[in-house]
Amino acid sequence: MEPSRHLEILRVEMERLGAVDPAVLGAVVPTIDGWDVERVVRHVGKVHEWVLGMLRLPPGKALGDAPAPVGLPKGPDCLPAYRAVADELLAHLEAEDPARPCVNFAGDGDVAWWMRRQAQEVAVHRVDAHDAVHAAGGAAPDPIAADGAADGIDEWTRFWLGIRWGQRFGDLPEDLAGRTIHIHGTDDPAPADGAEWLLAFTPDGVRVEAAHAKGDVALRGPANDLLLALWRRRPLASLDVVGDAAVAERLLDVARF
């Protein structure tokens, strides 16, 4: 996905999150223990502050050199404060060269990495906030755009599972070695960058291919539903699961970042 599209998605999702009614800030997020809408808003705003700090670091600086975020105020004031920091981050990213080197929490990268990560960060947490609103009697969340959700699945498989899990926890559990999972998005039309992945677990980690191939289990559904299930915002039962569901259940039990 092009960085310009990440920024389009980021703008939409920031606007959706920033437009939450102050009256529902206390609504409980049903998929994250102990979280309410206010915590979602304040968390995402704090992340935006943190990212701005990294984007402003001079060359040669490390992750730990970024200033600590101040955080958003509590109560209804968190919403205008969120909109302000979201606008600041978006304006900064829109003025950036996506190819400029920039540190991230997994190592060296570029600004485009942060464009993608922030688009995904806000999209999933926006759903968290709207899930809370829905559970309190409001409208169901609008889905994440199919191409954005498919890009999020790609990030989840290749970065979070393929790189970040090992950085934090070491080797994947031995009982996953030799198993395969096929993830298949069913949106019509399909996203331009595709929406199929084969995860093959080996003693050395996970190999990810953009491929249509049979796995021990296949997870099928719209990209929005697949992404939310991978992030444990939706149960596996919300997908079409074909094959050995225990393999997918084991992966999602392990994949906590």
C-alpha positions, -999 to 999 in steps of 0.1 A, spaced: 0 0 0 13 35 -9 20 59 20 -5 83 6 -33 57 11 -21 51 47 -25 88 53 -60 88 38 -70 59 61 -54 76 91 -73 108 85 -107 90 83 -100 69 114 -87 99 134 -119 118 125 -141 89 135 -124 85 169 -122 122 176 -160 126 169 -170 103 197 -198 118 218 -184 129 252 -215 113 268 -202 78 260 -166 83 274 -175 59 303 -188 32 280 -170 -1 286 -150 -17 257 -163 -52 256 -131 -68 241 -105 -52 264 -107 -58 302 -107 -26 322 -109 -2 292 -136 24 284 -139 49 256 -120 75 275 -90 52 280 -90 44 242 -90 81 233 -63 89 258 -42 59 249 -42 67 211 -35 104 218 -5 94 240 8 72 212 5 101 187 26 122 210 52 95 213 54 91 175 57 128 170 87 127 194 104 100 174 97 118 141 114 149 154 146 131 166 177 142 148 196 115 128 216 91 149 193 92 179 178 61 195 143 51 205 150 60 242 160 96 231 124 104 222 107 127 248 81 111 271 46 119 260 27 143 283 -6 125 278 -41 138 273 -63 154 301 -90 133 318 -127 137 312 -144 154 283 -113 176 277 -96 145 263 -116 148 230 -105 183 219 -70 174 231 -71 142 210 -82 161 179 -54 186 183 -26 160 186 -41 140 158 -42 170 135 -6 178 145 6 143 137 -13 141 105 1 175 93 36 164 102 33 131 83 18 148 53 48 171 51 73 142 55 93 122 29 81 87 35 115 73 27 133 94 53 151 71 78 134 71 112 138 49 142 109 27 154 104 4 183 116 -26 163 148 -10 150 157 12 121 131 20 96 116 50 77 87 74 80 65 53 59 66 26 86 50 50 110 24 61 84 13 25 82 16 18 119 -5 49 129 -32 41 103 -35 6 118 -33 18 154 -61 42 151 -83 19 129 -84 -9 154 -88 13 185 -115 33 167 -134 0 165 -128 -5 202 -144 28 210 -173 21 186 -177 -14 200 -182 2 234 -208 26 220 -226 -3 203 -226 -23 235 -242 7 253 -270 8 227 -255 28 199 -248 20 163 -225 -9 153 -190 2 142 -184 10 105 -160 -16 91 -123 -7 85 -118 -1 47 -111 -35 30 -77 -24 17 -67 -10 50 -78 -41 69 -59 -63 44 -28 -42 49 -33 -46 87 -34 -84 83 -2 -81 63 14 -61 91 1 -85 117 16 -115 100 49 -101 87 58 -77 115 39 -85 147 41 -123 143 71 -126 121 94 -101 139 80 -85 170 69 -117 188 104 -131 185 120 -98 197 99 -98 228 95 -135 237 120 -156 217 110 -188 198 74 -196 190 60 -226 209 72 -260 195 37 -273 191 32 -248 162 62 -261 142 52 -278 110 17 -264 111 2 -240 84 -26 -215 84 -42 -200 53 -58 -166 57 -82 -157 29 -100 -124 25 -133 -127 8 -141 -91 -1 -155 -85 -36 -137 -68 -52 -105 -79 -35 -81 -52 -23 -56 -43 -50 -26 -56 -30 -44 -90 -25 -58 -106 6 -44 -141 10 -15 -153 32 -1 -187 40 16 -189 74 41 -218 77 56 -224 112 91 -238 113 116 -243 141 132 -210 130 100 -190 131 71 -182 108 73 -179 70 47 -157 54 37 -159 18 11 -141 -2 -3 -173 -16 -35 -193 -23 -26 -226 -8 -41 -253 15 -32 -251 52 -40 -272 82 -67 -246 88 -82 -218 67 -96 -186 81 -120 -170 56 -140 -138 58 -140 -101 49 -106 -84 57 -122 -63 84 -134 -94 102 -101 -113 98 -81 -84 111 -103 -79 142 -102 -117 149 -64 -117 147 -63 -88 172 -87 -108 194 -115 -82 189 -138 -108 174 -141 -146 181 -129 -172 156 -165 -182 153 -171 -149 134 -151 -163 106 -155 -193 82 -130 -217 98 -122 -248 76 -99 -275 89 -82 -279 122 -95 -250 142 -72 -259 172 -42 -247 152 -58 -212 148 -69 -212 184 -34 -220 195 -19 -192 174 -43 -166 188 -36 -178 223 1 -173 217 -1 -141 196 -3 -114 223 19 -84 216 
